[in-house]
């Protein structure tokens, strides 16, 4: 019987180990240089894991066989298989229990840090006083600012948008919002400016509308600059790990940054599983290549009417409050003649716009960005608000973009220059 247990346990151990190793091997690792899919460090780790199957095989087999060990003084001691299994069980409990508790704590505890970043209507927001991101007491990316405006206060400018405006891929001082602030201070040395970056990753025009109504208007801004496009475009789709159901005009189908929270709350398996296993089996952790989708042509973008509606609502809201709104088109890398190295950076359609085994191809994304930017121009013209042409004035190359829409340092420099020139051309601020 012990022989049967030995073979069964060895087989199960190797199957589980192989499942993890193969799953990691079939995982997409962005920026890979080895075989175009792995970073050198990741490839090295895979080799070590694969090589570990041999010692694992020998170790598991040895657990079911008695061993003779020579102790001090030459005395021979027999370690029975039962003793070995008991010791291994204790060791696993010592190692895995703290790990399980740590994962459980991270998954279930509502820490001050986590809850400060969560917003029940905006989904996420900047965490107040986070120095590493230069977030002030209100969670805006900028210098400290008070809500009340004393007499003779500075000109207040607020930026709204998504991650391209938030600009976390560069240090605060290199971001285009900060560069614009410095340019204004240099051009108008006798005036004071308070420039606040109130954008956030994942935000769409719907988020910015809520953001303005619930947070920004309380600061009585003089000028509000807003540019959106890519995130609203992607709300035309319903990727299964980020959304539920068909696209809706209020974007309620797309959970985005809180998908894990929402789906975890309503989709727990009937049989509880350890948190360590849940963590390991999360989408994207293993076998992420199984979720790779094929590019396809998209003719219609369902979220385009909602995008226009939200922009018009922002025009009306800022005008009613006496704030001047400036719209801008969103620049991007998308164009028809992308080089292979440029196309390789376009991760957003595959990750954020994939459904039913397909995702919008580069040509569709190019047409989509053009369509959303055209709406921005039309809303600005019909609403009588200034607009700045960013899309046609930021070069579409890897010198200015790290991927489809996010900027390099050179990209931030160029965006700041175009916005600054656009403000001056419109007699602002």
VENRAVEN-V591471 format. One record per residue. RES is the residue in one small letter. PSI is psi in whole degrees, -180 to 180 (none if undefined). Layout:
# VENRAVEN-V591471
[[RES PSI] [RES PSI]]
This chain:
# VENRAVEN-V591471
[[x -38] [x -33] [x -39] [x -44] [x -40] [x -49] [x -44] [x -46] [x -40] [x -42] [x -46] [x -44] [x -44] [x -37] [x -45] [x -44] [x -44] [x -37] [x -44] [x -46] [x -47] [x -39] [x -40] [x -33] [x -30] [x 31] [x 135] [x 126] [x 104] [x 144] [x 16] [x 143] [x -25] [x 119] [x 18] [x 12] [x -20] [x 145] [x 157] [x -42] [x -41] [x -41] [x -41] [x -42] [x -38] [x -41] [x -44] [x -42] [x -43] [x -41] [x -23] [x -11] [x -33] [x -54] [x -31] [x -42] [x -46] [x -39] [x -47] [x -41] [x -40] [x -24] [x -23] [x 14] [x 137] [x 145] [x 145] [x 124] [x 135] [x 116] [x -177] [x 141] [x 7] [x 7] [x 135] [x 129] [x 137] [x 121] [x 110] [x 161] [x -34] [x -42] [x -43] [x -46] [x -36] [x -45] [x -42] [x -41] [x -43] [x -43] [x -43] [x -39] [x -41] [x -38] [x -47] [x -31] [x -48] [x -37] [x -44] [x -43] [x -39] [x -45] [x -42] [x -43] [x -44] [x -29] [x -27] [x -26] [x 132] [x 90] [x 161] [x -39] [x -45] [x -47] [x -29] [x -28] [x -24] [x 142] [x 128] [x -20] [x -27] [x -5] [x -63] [x 160] [x 169] [x 140] [x 126] [x 141] [x 36] [x 99] [x -34] [x -25] [x 5] [x 46] [x 132] [x -166] [x -14] [x 1] [x 6] [x 149] [x 96] [x -180] [x 164] [x 144] [x 142] [x 148] [x -43] [x 145] [x 111] [x 165] [x 140] [x 20] [x 170] [x 164] [x 127] [x 125] [x 126] [x 134] [x 135] [x 147] [x -164] [x -148] [x -27] [x -31] [x -40] [x -44] [x 40] [x -8] [x -7] [x 156] [x 157] [x -46] [x -20] [x -7] [x 152] [x -28] [x -44] [x -41] [x -39] [x -43] [x -43] [x -38] [x -41] [x -42] [x -36] [x -39] [x -36] [x 74] [x -19] [x -1] [x 157] [x 140] [x 138] [x 105] [x 123] [x 134] [x 101] [x 17] [x 174] [x 148] [x 143] [x -14] [x 140] [x -176] [x -30] [x -44] [x -45] [x -34] [x -46] [x -43] [x -44] [x -47] [x -38] [x -22] [x -53] [x -42] [x -25] [x -17] [x 4] [x 62] [x 148] [x -35] [x 135] [x 121] [x 134] [x 133] [x 129] [x 171] [x -66] [x -45] [x -38] [x -40] [x -44] [x -14] [x -1] [x -7] [x 171] [x 72] [x 132] [x -27] [x -3] [x -13] [x 168] [x 122] [x 179] [x 155] [x 139] [x 154] [x -20] [x 6] [x 17] [x -12] [x -22] [x 104] [x -26] [x -119] [x -16] [x 17] [x -42] [x -40] [x -48] [x -47] [x -33] [x -37] [x -36] [x 1] [x 30] [x 139] [x 152] [x -27] [x 118] [x 142] [x 154] [x 147] [x -33] [x -42] [x -42] [x -43] [x -43] [x -33] [x 9] [x 149] [x 134] [x -14] [x -46] [x 149] [x 37] [x -21] [x -19] [x -18] [x 5] [x 135] [x 166] [x 141] [x 143] [x 158] [x 131] [x 125] [x -30] [x 138] [x 108] [x -25] [x -2] [x -45] [x -39] [x -39] [x -47] [x -44] [x -45] [x -40] [x -44] [x -36] [x -37] [x -37] [x -48] [x -42] [x -46] [x -39] [x -40] [x -29] [x -2] [x 15] [x 145] [x 127] [x 137] [x 123] [x 155] [x 146] [x 156] [x 121] [x 157] [x 168] [x -17] [x 126] [x 171] [x -26] [x 49] [x 136] [x 158] [x -42] [x -27] [x -44] [x -31] [x -18] [x -7] [x 80] [x -22] [x -43] [x -41] [x -38] [x -39] [x -6] [x 18] [x 136] [x 148] [x 36] [x 5] [x 163] [x 158] [x 134] [x 175] [x -37] [x -41] [x -42] [x -36] [x -46] [x -36] [x -48] [x -39] [x -40] [x -43] [x -38] [x -35] [x -38] [x -41] [x -46] [x -43] [x -43] [x -41] [x -45] [x -46] [x -27] [x -4] [x 33] [x 150] [x 151] [x 152] [x 131] [x 89] [x -39] [x -36] [x 0] [x 4] [x 117] [x 138] [x 79] [x 172] [x -7] [x -28] [x -14] [x 139] [x -20] [x -152] [x -33] [x -19] [x 143] [x 150] [x -180] [x -41] [x -35] [x -43] [x -40] [x -47] [x -42] [x -44] [x -41] [x -45] [x -43] [x -44] [x -48] [x -38] [x -39] [x -46] [x -40] [x -27] [x 14] [x 26] [x 160] [x none]]
